[in-house]
């Protein structure tokens, strides 16, 4: 591709490129399809249940903006903007297996303005989705197939399709199904195996995929689904992890959207590093023993990511503007895994991390069949401390199981804050309630279940047969001049008895069982991953994209 042609595909000089993959149909594509079909027919059991394609995990079609939705209660003025949540929503049925992480990214949005609500659902137009639409069916390998000899075969099918140019992987093959963030005038849809996709929110609430972010060709590796935006400096801090050295690469992106030079981070083996954290002066990396092991996948018929319960958990603390890894300090704590951090800050000689600590993770739990209740599954809120003076690390349990998707008032990202809002899980994927923790209160960890008391200052229970998703805190007033918990929590919920979905708004300060507002939705919203709130000011800022 010539320089001039490449330039013409760039968007407004803002670091994004138009995604125009060029897959090729023909005898080669038909031959590979036949080979895959024959192998799947011979080796895959079609009777194996695919739980994460059933019930309210089942995919839905796109929905153009539907206006004037019925609102029970009142939508506060601070909610003017668009509430969005992304999740897996496969457009085509899989050729064989399916893991919950596999589906194409679909964003469900609710545009709120002057007390009125509009609902919309749109796919993120990834390179992967565009190519499967071109063929009218699944062509990319699935995480759900990555087990045993079958996984090896499916990897080779993708390699063969790539070599024969049946698939064009020059734009990656991610799903953009995991999380969203807003930075430098752009809403970004993220999945950790790819680069970000820029999304434009139109005035009527509709969602348009603009292109893929490569930050003017400075981004050549993957990009975490959980970057951190410093609310005071406007900078975004991020990283990518890979299956080949360097296994981790750290990046800083300026307020103006300029990506600084890469900082490789040395760890011994390729791991899944889903999240990290920042403070005012440091970035915190988590080298946790959930390993990428393709050889063991084939030899031992295991899932491609496997957890080693004998290894310590390692945490690396790096000055956040470091130009290399020479100043990183590594700390060890007992074996665990972490999907999601709430926040981190500095306190004297210590760096404090508030996180959801998981024991005995097994990613095969959300693959194919599922147990309603999971054995040996604990996910608890923890405080971890890393002393930069004496090199010691300690941890304190702040809750019983199971808590995840922790969120805070993001005006305090990287600074000490008091309240954490999380979801209560009754299994790996079902959210039964929203919980509020007060970090100034002592925990009551001798309890057998999560209930109000100690550091649990409130629980919003969704009730029998109703399940929710990640709740986002929206302050009544932006900044840190008002009370930290003066605001609202907004989230999607679904009633499995009626089949109806809704958006709930609750008072974050009181955690009252009576919602401030409930917006009944005209379409079902499947269970998904992370949510984000785009303010009215941000909507106007990105309108010229």
VOGUZA-970668 format. One record per residue: residue in one letter; x, y, z of N, C-alpha, C in turn. Coordinates in steps of 0.1 Angstrom, whole numbers, plus 5000, padded with zeros to 4 digits. Layout:
<drengus>
aXYZXYZXYZ ...
</drengus>
This chain:
<drengus>
x500949885000500050005000500950125000 x500650214991501450344990501150435001 x502050535003501850635014500650715012 x500450754999499250844996497950774999 x497950644994496750564996496450545011 x497550515019497350505033496850625040 x497350745035496850875041495350895038 x494950855026493550875023492550795031 x493050695038492150615046492150655060 x492950765063492950815077491750905079 x491350915092490251005095490651125103 x490451235098490551375104491851395112 x492851315109494151325116494051295131 x493051225135492851195149493251065154 x494150995146494650865150493850745146 x492750765138491950655134492050625119 x491850505115491850465101490450395097 x490050415085488850345080489250195079 x488350115083488549965083487949915070 x488749875061488349825048489049695045 x488749585051489449455049489049405034 x489949325029489749275015489949125015 x488949055021488948905020488648865005 x489048745002488848694988488148564988 x486948564980486148444978486848374966 x486448244965486948164954487048024958 x487847944950488047804952488747774966 x489647864969490447844981489547854993 x488647954994487747975005486847855006 x486347804995485347694995486047565000 x487347544995488047424999488347425015 x488747545020488947545035487647525042 x486547585037485247565044484847425044 x485147355033484747205032485647125042 x486947155043487847085052487347115066 x487047235070486647265083485247195086 x484347195077483047135079483246985082 x484146915074484346775075484946745089 x485946825093486546795106485546825118 x484846935117483846965127482746855128 x482346805117481346695117481846575123 x483146545121483746425127484146435141 x484546555146485146575159484246645169 x483246725165482546805174481146745176 x480746745189479446695193478446815192 x477546805182476546915181475546925192 x475446815199474446815210474946885223 x476246915223476846985234476147115236 x475647145248474847275250475747395249 x475247495243475947625242475147725251 x475347715264474647795274474647945271 x475847995266475948135264475448185251 x474648095244473848135233472348115236 x472048085248470648055252470048155262 x468748165263468148245273468448395270 x468748465281469148605278470648635275 x471348525272472648535266472548535251 x471348495246471148475231471248615224 x471848615212472048745205470748805200 x470748935198469649005193470049085180 x469049135173469349215161469649355165 x470149435155470349575158468949645159 x468949755167467749835168468049975166 x467450035155467650185153467050255164 x467350385166466850465177465250455178 x464850415190463350415193463150525204 x462350615201462250735210461050725220 x461050825229459950845238459550715246 x460550655252460350535259459550565272 x458750475277458050495290459050505302 x458950615309459750635321458950635334 x459250535343458650535356459550615365 x459050725371459850815379460450925371 x461550985374462151095367463651075365 x464051105353465451095349466151235353 x467151225363467751355367468551425356 x468651555357469351635347470751595344 x471451545354472851505353472951385344 x471851315341471951195332471751235317 x471651365314471651405300472951355294 x472851275284473951215277473551085271 x474550985271474150855266474850745275 x473950655280474450545288474650425278 x475850375278476150265268476750145276 x476450025270477049905276477249815264 x478449755264478849665253478949525258 x478749425248478849285252478849205240 x479049075242479148975231477748945225 x477648955211476348935205476648875191 x476948745190477348695177476348705166 x476748765154475848775143475548645137 x476548555137476348425130476548315140 x475748205139475948085147477348035145 x477947985156479347935155479447805147 x480547775141480747645134480847535143 x481347555156481447445166481147505179 x482247525187482047575201481847725202 x481447765214481247915217481547945231 x482348035234482748085247482048225248 x481648265260481048395262481848505257 x483148495257484048605253484048615237 x483448525230483548515216482748615207 x481548655212480648725204481048855199 x480448895187480749025181480249135191 x480949245192480649355201479349425196 x478349435205477149515203477049615214 x476849735210476649845220475149865222 x474649865234473249905237473350035243 x472550135238472650265243471350325247 x471350415257470150485260470450635261 x469950705251470150855250469150915259 x469651005268468751075278468851225275 x467751295274467851435272466551495277 x466651585287465551655292464451565297 x464851455304463851365310463351255300 x463651265287463151165278464251065274 x463850945270464850845267464650785253 x465750745247465750685234466650555235 x466250445229467050325230467550285216 x468850235216469450195203470450075206 x470549985196471549875197472249875183 x473549875184474349865171475549785173 x475849705163477149635162478349735161 x479449695167480649765164481149705150 x481349785140481649735127483149705126 x483549595132484949555133485349485119 x486649475117487049405105486549265105 x486549195117486049065118484649055114 x483749135119482349135115482149165100 x482849265095482649295081483049175072 x484049105076484448985067483448875069 x482948845081481948745082480648775075 x480248905075479148955068479348935053 x480548955048480948935034480648785030 x481048695039480848555036479548495040 x478848565049477548525054477548415064 x478748405071478848305081480148315089 x480348225099481548235108482848195100 x483848265102485148235095486348245104 x486248315115487348335124487248225136 x488448185141488448095152487848155164 x487348065173486648105185487448055197 x487348135207487948095220487347965225 x486047955222485347835226485747705220 x486647715209487147595203488547565208 x489147645216490547635220490747535231 x490547405227490747295237491147175229 x492247115234492746985228493146995213 x493146875207493446875193492546955184 x491246955188490247035181490647185180 x491147235191491647375192492847395182 x493747295182494947305173494447315158 x493447225155492947225141492347365138 x491547415147490847545144491847665142 x492947655150493947755149494547745135 x494847625130495447605117494447645106 x493147625108492147675098492347825096 x492447895108492548045106493848075100 x494948005103496248035097496148005082 x495447905078495347865064494547975056 x493448015062492548115056493348245054 x494248275064495048405063496048385052 x496748275052497748255042497248265028 x496048205026495348205013494648335010 x494748425019494048555018492548545017 x492048435022490548415024490148515035 x490948535045490748635055491848745055 x491448865057492448975058492549015073 x493748985079493949015093494749145095 x494949225084495749345085495149445095 x493849435098493149525108492849445121 x493549335123493349255135492049165133 x491749105144490449015143489749015157 x489749135163489149145176487649175175 x486949165186485449175186484949305191 x485749385198485349515204484149495213 x484149385221482949345229483049365244 x484149425249484449415263484149535271 x484549655267484449775275484449895266 x484250015272484250145265484850245274 x485550345267486150455274486050575265 x486050695271486050825263487350895265 x488050935254489251005255489451085242 x489951215244490351295233489251305223 x487951335228486851355218486351235212 x486751115216486250985210485750885220 x484650825217484250705225484850585218 x485550505227486250385221485650255226 x485450165217484950025220486249935220 x486349855231487649785233487449635235 x488449565230488649425235490149405235 x490649325244492049325247492949255237 x492349195227493149125217493249205204 x492949335205492949415193493149565196 x493049645186493149795188491749845191 x491649975196490350025199489550065186 x488250065187487450115176486750245180 x486850355172486250475175484750475171 x483950525181482450525179481950665180 x481050705171480450835172479050825177 x478650905187477350905192476651025185 x475550995177474851095170473851165180 x473351275176472451355184471251275188 x470751195179469551115183469850985190 x471150975194471550855202472050745194 x471950745181472450635172473950625174 x474550515170475950485172476550445159 x477650505156478250485143479750455145 x480150345139481650305139482350395129 x483350465134484150555126485350485120 x486050405128487250335123488050285135 x489250235132490150175142491250275146 x491550275159492550375163493950305162 x494850365155496250325156497150435160 x496550545164497250665169498450705160 x497950725147498950775136500050675135 x499750545134500650435132501550405144 x501350475155502250445167501750325175 x500550275173500050155180500150035171 x501049945175501249825167500949695174 x500549715187500249595195498749605200 x498349505208497049505214496849615224 x495649635228495249755237494249695247 x494549715260493749665270492249715269 x491349635274489949685275489749775287 x490749795295490649875308491749985309 x491850075299492750185301492250275312 x493150365317492750455328492950595323 x491950685325492050825322492150905335 x493250975336493451065347492551185346 x491651195356490651305355491251445356 x492451455362493051585364493951625352 x494651535347495651565336495051545322 x493951455321493351425308494151325301 x495151265306495951165299495251025301 x495550945291495150805292496350715293 x496250615302497350515304496750385300 x497650305293497150175287498250085286 x497949965282498949855279498349755270 x499249675264498749555257499549435261 x498949315261499649195264499649105251 x500649015251500848935239501348795242 x501248705233501748565235503148545231 x503848655226505248655222505948775229 x507248765232507848875238507849005230 x507749125235507549155249506149115253 x505949045264504648995268503749115272 x504249225276503449335281504149465275 x503349555270503849685265502949795271 x503649895278502950005285502950125276 x501850205276501850325268501150445276 x501550565273500850685278500350765266 x499150805267498550885256498151025262 x498651135256498551265261497051305260 x496751415267495351475266495051505252 x496051545244495751575230495751455220 x495751335226495651215218496951165212 x498051215217499351165211499851055219 x500150935213500650815220502250825221 x502750815233504150815236504750685232 x506150685233506850565229506550445238 x506650325232506350205240507350175251 x506850125262507750075273507449925275 x508349845270508149695272508349665287 x507549575292507649525306507949375305 x509049335312509549195312508849115322 x508149005318507648905327508048765321 x508048665329508648535325507848465314 x506548475315505648395306504448475301 x503848425290502648495286501448465295 x500848575300499748555309498548645304 x497348615309496248705307496348815317 x496448935312496549055321495349145317 x494249125323492949185319492849335323 x493449375334493349505340494649555345 x494749685349495849735357495349855364 x496149935370495650055377496750165377 x496250285380497250395381496950475394 x498050545399497950635409498450775404 x498650875412499151005407500550985401 x501250895406502650885401503050745396 x502250645397502650505393501550435385 x502050335377501150235371501450105377 x500350025379500449895386500049785376 x501049695374500849575365500649455373 x499949355368499549235375500049115367 x501149055372501648925366501048815374 x499948765370499148665377499148535369 x499148415376499448295369498348225361 x497648305353496748255343497448255330 x497948135326498948135315498348095302 x498848145291498548105278499447985274 x498847865273499647735271499047655260 x499447685248499047605236499447465236 x500747435241501247305241500447215250 x500147265262499347195272497847175267 x497347275259496047265254495947135246 x496947105237496946985229497246865237 x498346865244498846745251497946695262 x497346795270496546755282495046775279 x494646815267493246845264492646945273 x493447055275493047165284492547285276 x491847375283491547505277492847585275 x492947665265494247735262494747825272 x493947885281494347955293494147865305 x495247845312495147755324495847825336 x495247805348495647875360496547775368 x497647835373498647755381498447795396 x497847715404497647745418498847745427 x500047705421501247695429502047815428 x501747905419502548025417502048145425 x502948235429502648355436502048455426 x501248555432500748665424501848775425 x502148835413503248935413502549075408 x503049175415502549315412503749405409 x503749465397504849555394504349695394 x505149785401504849925403505950005396 x505450085385506350155377506050305377 x507050395379506650535377505950555364 x504850625364503950625353504450695341 x505450785342506050845330507450785327 x507750665332509050605330509250575315 x510450595310510750565296511150425293 x511450355304511750215303511350145316 x511650015317511149935329512249935340 x513350005339514349985349513950015363 x512950105365512550145379511350065384 x510949965377509749885381510149815394 x509249805404509449735416508349615416 x508849495419507949385419507649335433 x506449305436505949255449505249125447 x505249045458504548915457503548905468 x502348845464501248815473500848675471 x500048615479499548475477498848455464 x498848335459498248305446496848355444 x496548415433495248465430495148505415 x493948545411493748605398492848725400 x493048825391492148945392491748985378 x490448995377489849055364489749205365 x489249255377488949395377489349465390 x490049585388490449665399489349785401 x489249825413488349945416489050075414 x490250085421491050205421492350185428 x493250285427494450275435494950415438 x495750425448496250555452497550545461 x498150655464499350655472498950705486 x499650635496499350675510500650655518 x501350775520502650765526503650685517 x504350585523505250505515504550395507 x503250385508502550275502501750315490 x501650215481500650215470499550125474 x498250175474497150095478496250065466 x495949935465495149885454493849825459 x492649865454491349815458490949725446 x490649595449490449505437489549395441 x489049325431488249205433489149085430 x489449015441490448905441489748765439 x490148695428489448575424490348455428 x489748355434490548235437490148125427 x491048045422490847935413490047965401 x490548065393489748095381489847985370 x488747965363488747865352487947925341 x488547975330487848035320487047935312 x487247805314486347705307484947705314 x484847785325483547795332482447865323 x482947955314481948025306482047975291 x482147845290482347785277481447675275 x480447675266479547565264478547555275 x478647435282477647415293478047495305 x477247505315477447585326476847525338 x477447545350476847505363476147635368 x474947615374474347725380475147785392 x475647695400476447735411477847675409 x478947755411480247715407481047665420 x481647555418482447495429483847575430 x484247605443485547665446485647805439 x484547865437484548005431484348105441 x485448185443485348305452485848425446 x485148535447485548665441485248765452 x486248825458486048905470486749035469 x486249145475486849275475488049265484 x489149315480490449315488491149455487 x491849485498492749595498494149535498 x494949575488496349535488497249655489 x498349635497499249745500500749705496 x501449795489502749775485503649885490 x504549855499505349945506506649975497 x506750085492507950115483509250145491 x509050165504510250185512510950055517 x510049965522510649845528510449715519 x509749735508509549625498508549525502 x507749545512506749445517505449465511 x504649355509503249365504502349295514 x501149345515500149295524498749305518 x497849225523496449235518495449215529 x494249265526493249265536491949235529 x491249135534489949095528488849195532 x488049245523487049345526485649295524 x485449175518484149125517484148975516 x482948915516482748775513482448765498 x482248645493482048625478480548645475 x480148675463480948705452480648845447 x481748925445481649065440482549085428 x482049155418482949195407482449325401 x482949355389482649485382482649605391 x483749625399483849735408483949865401 x483249965405483350105399483350205411 x483950325408484050435417483550555410 x483450665418483350795412484650825404 x484550835391485850845383486550975384 x485951075391486651195394487851165404 x487851045410488851005420489750905414 x489750875401490650775396492050805399 x492850715405494250735409494350815422 x493250855428493350925441492550855451 x492750875464492050805474490550845474 x489750735475488350755475487750665485 x486450695488485850625500484950505495 x484150525485483150435481483450355469 x483050225469483150135458481750075455 x481350075443480050015439480449885430 x479749775434480049655426478749575423 x478949465417477849375414477949255423 x476749205427476749075434476448965424 x477248865424477148755415476648625422 x475648555416475348425422475948315413 x476548345402477348255394478348345387 x479048285377480048365370479448485362 x478248475358477648575349476348635353 x475748595364474448645367474548745379 x474048865377474148975386472848985394 x472848965407471548965414471349095421 x472349185422472149305429473349395428 x473249525433474249625432474649655447 x475949655450476449675464477349795465 x477149865476478049985479478849955491 x480149975490481149955501481650095506 x481750105519482350225525483750185530 x484850225524486150185528486650245541 x485850335546486250395559485650305571 x484850215568484250125578484949985578 x484949925589485549795591484649685585 x485349595577484549485571484049385581 x482949315579482549205587482649075578 x483849025577484148915568483848775574 x483248775587482848645592481448605588 x480848695580479448665575479548555564 x478448485562478448385551477948445538 x477348555538476848615526476948765527 x476848835515476848975515475549035520 x475649115530474549185536474949315542 x473949405544474249535549474849525563 x475849605566476549605579478049605577 x478749665587480249675585480549775574 x481249735564481649825553480649815542 x479649735543478549735533477449835537 x477449945530476550055534475250045527 x475149955516473849945510473849835499 x472749775497472549675487471249705480 x471249705466470049715458469849575453 x468849505458468549365454467549375442 x467849295432467049305420465749215421 x465749125430464549045433464648915425 x463748815428463748685421463548695406 x464448625399464248615385464748735377 x465248835384465748955377467248965379 x467948995368469449005368469849135361 x471049185366471449315362472849305354 x473549415355474849425348475649535355 x476849565350477649665357476949795358 x477049855370476449985373477450095373 x477150195366478150315364477650425373 x478550485380478250595389478350725381 x477250805381477150935375476951045386 x477951135388477851235398476751335395 x476151385405475151495403475851625398 x477051645404477951755399479351695396 x479951725384481251675381482351735390 x483451655391484551705400484451645414 x485251705423485351655436485051755447 x484251855443483851965452482551915460 x481751835455480551785462480851655469 x479951595476480151465483480451355473 x481351275476481751165467480651075462 x479651045470478650955466477351025462 x477451155460476251235456476051215441 x475251115437474951085423474050965422 x474150905410473250795407474050675401 x473450555402473950435396472950405385 x473450375373472650345362473050205356 x472150125353472549985348471349925340 x471649825332470649745325470249635334 x468949595333468449475341467449405332 x467249275335466449185327465649095336 x464349085333463448995341463248865333 x463748755338463648635331462248575331 x461448625340460048575340459148635329 x459348765326458548835316459348845303 x460648825303461448845291461648995288 x461349085297461549225295462849285301 x463349385294464649445299464249595302 x465149655310464949795315466249855318 x466249985319467450055325466950105339 x467750075349467350125363468350235367 x467750335373468550445379468250445394 x469350425402469150425417469950535423 x469650575436470350675443471550615449 x472750665445473950605450474250635465 x473750755469473950785483473150705493 x471850685490470950615499470850465496 x471150425484470950285479469450245482 x468550335481467150305484466650195475 x465750105480465249995472464250045461 x463850175463462950235453463750315442 x463750265430464550335420464150475418 x465050555414464750695410464050695397 x464450605388463750595375463950455370 x462950405362463050275355462550305341 x463350285331463050305317462750165311 x461550135307461150005301461650005287 x462349905283462849895269461949815260 x461949855247461149785238461749655232 x463049635235463749525231464549455242 x464749325241465549255251467049295249 x467649315261469049345261469849225268 x470649145260471349035266472249075277 x472648975285473649005295474949035288 x475749125294476949165287478049205297 x478949285292480149315300480149455306 x480949545301481149675308480349795302 x480049885311479150005307479950135309 x479350235303480050365304478950475302 x479150595308478250705306478950815299 x478450855287478950965279478151095283 x478851195288478051315293477651395281 x476751485284476251575273477351655267 x478251705276479451785272480351695262 x480551575266481351485257480651455244 x479351445244478551425232478751535222 x478751655228478951775219480351785214 x481351745223482751755219483051655207 x482451545207482751445197481851455184 x480951555185479951565174480651595160 x481851655160482451695148483351585142 x483451465149484251355145483751305132 
</drengus>
